């Protein structure tokens, strides 16, 4: 596979956030709204598209829970399918709820829905109290569950040999939905050093994934003509697919399974060129070794 630059997501690729972000979403919803949700509910929203940002996913799930409480006639599956049909994202969720309840219920939902509290509580749980006070220009959340500092529990996924290969092979970029400060903490933990002009975070490109502008910006900074982008969520694949439309560069969309939320057939369905067990298979993929899980016959059948 001939590529002249590699761009990596952070969460689920360099560090394992399967438990940390999931727990932060679930515990935020429980603390503020008194609702118990599970992995499958979070995954349904992620699959709908537009929820790569876990704060936004938390807001959408909270909105749905309140709407259901106030009479919305839709289960999670039908609600998230309707979001996907509208193109994904929080705006679609809001439109569906507003149309699906009466004016009194809508007013009550908007009164109870609190994205500011959602974000503060999520960050309190994820960062822990010390980092929260260092990084967040916000008061301690009104609902402040006993924090575990979930960020500190994230296992490192990338191996030293892979980092060495990435360092000597060609330009490397980072495209992540993390805030800049949190991305820098993660990169320091794994020992990966990327120049600032090849590193884009939530703070650097407002639309977020799957908007392709950030990936194209990094490709230009790398002076690359064929870019491999690896991520663990369907919106990462959609980002690379979208970048291929109207750009002279080529983008190779690679899914990795270490996010713990998608299977090879899920990535194939949204246009992935390859799926790997983890980020450490990228050197073998580029070398043409048989590590692409999309070569599995069952996945080919699912695509057909």
C-alpha positions as CSV (number, residue, x, y, z in Angstrom):
1,X,0.0,0.0,0.0
2,X,1.7,3.1,-1.2
3,X,1.2,6.0,1.2
4,X,3.4,9.0,1.9
5,X,1.9,10.1,5.2
6,X,0.1,8.5,8.1
7,X,-2.5,10.3,10.2
8,X,-3.8,8.8,13.5
9,X,-6.7,9.4,15.8
10,X,-5.9,9.3,19.5
11,X,-8.8,7.7,21.3
12,X,-9.1,4.0,20.7
13,X,-6.0,4.1,18.5
14,X,-3.1,5.3,20.7
15,X,-4.8,4.9,24.0
16,X,-7.7,2.6,25.0
17,X,-10.7,4.8,25.9
18,X,-13.3,2.0,25.6
19,X,-13.9,2.0,29.3
20,X,-13.0,5.6,30.3
21,X,-15.3,7.5,27.9
22,X,-18.0,5.0,28.1
23,X,-18.0,5.2,31.9
24,X,-17.9,9.0,31.8
25,X,-21.0,9.1,29.5
26,X,-22.9,6.5,31.5
27,X,-22.1,8.0,34.9
28,X,-22.9,11.5,33.7
29,X,-26.4,10.5,32.6
30,X,-26.9,8.6,35.9
31,X,-25.7,11.5,38.1
32,X,-27.7,14.3,36.4
33,X,-30.8,12.6,35.1
34,X,-31.1,9.5,37.2
35,X,-31.2,7.2,34.2
36,X,-29.3,3.9,33.8
37,X,-27.9,3.3,30.3
38,X,-25.6,0.7,28.9
39,X,-23.0,0.2,26.2
40,X,-25.6,-0.7,23.5
41,X,-27.4,2.7,23.9
42,X,-24.2,4.6,23.6
43,X,-23.2,2.6,20.5
44,X,-26.6,3.2,18.8
45,X,-25.9,6.9,19.0
46,X,-22.3,6.6,17.8
47,X,-23.5,4.5,14.8
48,X,-26.0,7.2,13.8
49,X,-23.1,9.5,13.0
50,X,-22.1,13.0,14.2
51,X,-21.3,11.9,17.7
52,X,-17.6,11.4,17.6
53,X,-17.4,14.0,20.3
54,X,-18.4,12.3,23.5
55,X,-19.8,15.5,25.0
56,X,-22.2,15.7,22.1
57,X,-23.1,12.1,22.5
58,X,-23.8,12.6,26.1
59,X,-26.0,15.6,25.3
60,X,-28.0,13.6,22.7
61,X,-28.5,10.6,25.0
62,X,-29.7,13.0,27.8
63,X,-32.1,14.7,25.4
64,X,-33.5,11.4,24.3
65,X,-33.9,10.2,27.9
66,X,-35.8,13.3,28.8
67,X,-37.9,13.2,25.7
68,X,-38.9,9.6,26.4
69,X,-39.7,10.5,29.9
70,X,-42.0,13.2,28.6
71,X,-43.9,11.0,26.1
72,X,-41.7,10.7,23.0
73,X,-43.0,7.5,21.2
74,X,-39.7,6.1,20.0
75,X,-37.3,3.4,21.3
76,X,-33.6,3.9,21.1
77,X,-33.2,2.1,17.8
78,X,-35.9,4.0,15.9
79,X,-34.7,7.3,17.4
80,X,-31.1,6.8,16.3
81,X,-32.2,5.5,12.9
82,X,-34.1,8.7,12.5
83,X,-31.0,10.7,13.4
84,X,-29.0,8.8,10.8
85,X,-31.6,9.5,8.2
86,X,-31.3,13.2,8.9
87,X,-27.5,13.1,8.5
88,X,-26.5,12.5,12.1
89,X,-25.6,14.8,14.9
90,X,-27.2,16.7,17.8
91,X,-29.2,19.1,15.6
92,X,-31.0,16.1,14.1
93,X,-31.8,14.7,17.5
94,X,-33.2,18.1,18.6
95,X,-35.4,18.3,15.5
96,X,-36.8,14.8,16.0
97,X,-37.6,15.5,19.7
98,X,-39.2,18.9,19.0
99,X,-41.5,17.3,16.3
100,X,-42.2,14.3,18.4
101,X,-43.7,15.9,21.5
102,X,-46.2,18.7,22.2
103,X,-45.2,22.2,23.2
104,X,-45.6,21.7,26.9
105,X,-43.4,18.6,26.9
106,X,-40.8,20.4,24.7
107,X,-40.6,23.3,27.1
108,X,-40.2,20.9,30.0
109,X,-37.4,19.0,28.2
110,X,-35.6,22.2,27.4
111,X,-35.8,23.3,31.0
112,X,-34.4,20.0,32.3
113,X,-31.8,19.4,29.6
114,X,-28.4,20.9,30.7
115,X,-25.5,20.5,28.3
116,X,-23.3,22.8,30.5
117,X,-23.8,20.5,33.4
118,X,-23.3,17.5,31.2
119,X,-19.9,18.7,30.1
120,X,-18.7,19.8,33.6
121,X,-19.7,16.4,35.1
122,X,-18.2,14.4,32.2
123,X,-14.9,16.3,32.6
124,X,-14.9,16.0,36.4
125,X,-15.3,12.2,36.0
126,X,-12.8,11.9,33.2
127,X,-10.0,14.3,34.4
128,X,-10.4,13.8,38.1
129,X,-10.5,16.8,40.5
130,X,-6.8,17.9,40.2
131,X,-6.7,18.0,36.4
132,X,-10.2,19.4,36.2
133,X,-9.1,22.4,38.3
134,X,-5.9,22.8,36.2
135,X,-7.5,22.5,32.7
136,X,-11.1,23.6,33.0
137,X,-12.0,27.3,33.4
138,X,-15.3,26.1,35.0
139,X,-16.6,25.8,38.5
140,X,-16.8,22.4,40.1
141,X,-20.0,20.8,38.8
142,X,-23.1,20.9,40.9
143,X,-23.3,17.2,40.6
144,X,-19.8,15.9,41.3
145,X,-19.6,12.1,41.6
146,X,-16.7,10.6,43.3
147,X,-14.2,10.7,40.4
148,X,-11.8,8.0,39.4
149,X,-9.7,10.2,37.1
150,X,-10.6,7.9,34.3
151,X,-8.0,9.4,32.0
152,X,-5.2,7.9,34.1
153,X,-6.6,4.4,33.7
154,X,-6.4,4.3,29.9
155,X,-4.0,1.6,28.6
156,X,-1.5,2.6,26.0
157,X,-2.1,0.7,22.7
158,X,0.8,1.7,20.4
159,X,4.1,-0.2,20.8
160,X,7.6,1.3,20.8
161,X,8.5,-0.4,17.5
162,X,5.5,1.1,15.8
163,X,6.4,4.6,17.0
164,X,9.9,4.1,15.7
165,X,8.5,3.0,12.3
166,X,6.2,6.0,12.1
167,X,9.1,8.3,13.0
168,X,11.4,7.2,10.3
169,X,9.0,6.3,7.5
170,X,7.4,9.7,6.7
171,X,5.3,12.6,7.9
172,X,3.0,11.7,10.8
173,X,-0.1,13.7,11.7
174,X,-2.7,13.6,14.5
175,X,-6.4,14.3,14.0
176,X,-8.5,13.9,17.2
177,X,-11.7,15.1,18.7
178,X,-9.9,15.6,22.0
179,X,-9.4,19.1,23.4
180,X,-5.8,20.3,22.8
181,X,-4.6,19.9,26.4
182,X,-6.0,16.4,26.7
183,X,-4.4,15.4,23.4
184,X,-1.1,16.6,24.5
185,X,-1.3,14.6,27.7
186,X,-2.1,11.5,25.7
187,X,0.7,12.0,23.2
188,X,3.2,12.6,26.1
189,X,2.0,9.4,27.8
190,X,2.6,7.3,24.6
191,X,5.8,9.1,23.7
192,X,4.7,10.3,20.3
193,X,6.0,13.8,19.2
194,X,4.2,15.5,16.3
195,X,4.8,19.0,15.1
196,X,2.0,21.5,15.9
197,X,1.1,22.1,12.3
198,X,0.4,18.4,11.8
199,X,-1.7,18.0,14.9
200,X,-5.4,19.1,14.9
201,X,-7.7,18.8,17.9
202,X,-11.2,19.9,18.8
203,X,-9.9,23.4,19.4
204,X,-8.5,23.7,15.9
205,X,-11.4,22.8,13.6
206,X,-14.9,23.4,14.7
207,X,-17.1,21.1,12.5
208,X,-15.3,18.0,13.8
209,X,-15.5,14.6,12.3
210,X,-16.7,13.5,9.7
211,X,-16.0,16.9,8.2
212,X,-12.9,16.4,6.1
213,X,-11.3,19.9,6.4
214,X,-9.0,18.9,9.3
215,X,-7.7,15.8,7.5
216,X,-7.1,17.8,4.4
217,X,-5.2,20.5,6.4
218,X,-2.9,17.9,7.8
219,X,-2.3,16.4,4.4
220,X,-1.2,19.8,3.1
221,X,1.1,20.3,6.1
222,X,2.6,16.9,5.3
223,X,2.9,17.7,1.6
224,X,1.4,14.3,1.0
225,X,-0.4,13.0,-2.0
226,X,-1.7,9.7,-0.5
227,X,-2.6,9.7,3.2
228,X,-3.6,6.8,5.5
229,X,-5.9,7.8,8.2
230,X,-6.6,5.3,11.0
231,X,-9.4,5.6,13.6
232,X,-11.6,3.4,15.7
233,X,-15.0,4.9,15.0
234,X,-17.3,5.0,11.9
235,X,-17.0,8.8,11.8
236,X,-13.2,8.4,11.4
237,X,-13.8,6.3,8.2
238,X,-16.4,8.8,7.0
239,X,-13.9,11.6,7.5
240,X,-11.4,9.9,5.1
241,X,-14.2,9.0,2.6
242,X,-15.5,12.6,2.6
243,X,-11.9,13.9,2.1
244,X,-11.7,11.9,-1.1
245,X,-14.5,14.0,-2.7
246,X,-13.2,17.1,-4.4
247,X,-9.5,16.8,-3.4
248,X,-6.6,15.9,-5.7
249,X,-5.1,13.9,-2.8
250,X,-6.1,10.3,-2.0
251,X,-7.1,9.2,1.5
252,X,-7.0,5.6,2.7
253,X,-9.6,4.9,5.4
254,X,-8.4,2.4,8.0
255,X,-10.4,1.2,10.9
256,X,-8.9,-0.4,14.0
257,X,-10.8,-2.7,16.4
258,X,-9.2,-1.5,19.6
259,X,-12.0,1.0,20.1
260,X,-14.1,-2.0,21.1
261,X,-17.3,-0.7,19.5
262,X,-17.2,-1.7,15.8
263,X,-16.6,-4.9,13.8
264,X,-14.9,-5.2,10.4
265,X,-18.3,-5.4,8.6
266,X,-19.3,-2.1,10.3
267,X,-16.3,-0.3,8.9
268,X,-16.8,-1.9,5.5
269,X,-20.3,-0.6,5.4
270,X,-19.2,3.0,5.6
271,X,-16.3,2.7,3.1
272,X,-13.2,1.5,4.9
273,X,-10.3,0.4,2.7
274,X,-8.8,-1.7,5.5
275,X,-9.5,-2.9,9.0
276,X,-6.7,-3.8,11.4
277,X,-6.6,-5.5,14.8
278,X,-4.7,-2.5,16.2
279,X,-2.5,0.4,15.2
280,X,0.6,-1.8,15.4
281,X,-0.4,-3.5,12.2
282,X,-0.1,-0.4,10.1
283,X,3.6,-1.1,9.1
284,X,2.6,-4.6,7.9
285,X,-0.4,-3.2,6.0
286,X,1.8,-0.6,4.2
287,X,4.3,-3.4,3.4
288,X,1.6,-5.4,1.8
289,X,1.4,-8.2,4.4
290,X,-2.0,-10.0,4.9
291,X,-3.3,-8.1,8.0
292,X,-6.3,-6.5,6.4
293,X,-9.3,-8.1,8.1
294,X,-11.6,-7.0,5.2
295,X,-10.0,-9.8,3.2
296,X,-12.0,-12.2,5.3
297,X,-14.7,-13.9,3.2
298,X,-17.4,-13.3,5.7
299,X,-16.8,-9.6,5.5
300,X,-16.9,-9.6,1.7
301,X,-20.2,-11.4,1.9
302,X,-21.6,-8.8,4.3
303,X,-20.6,-6.1,1.8
304,X,-22.4,-7.9,-1.0
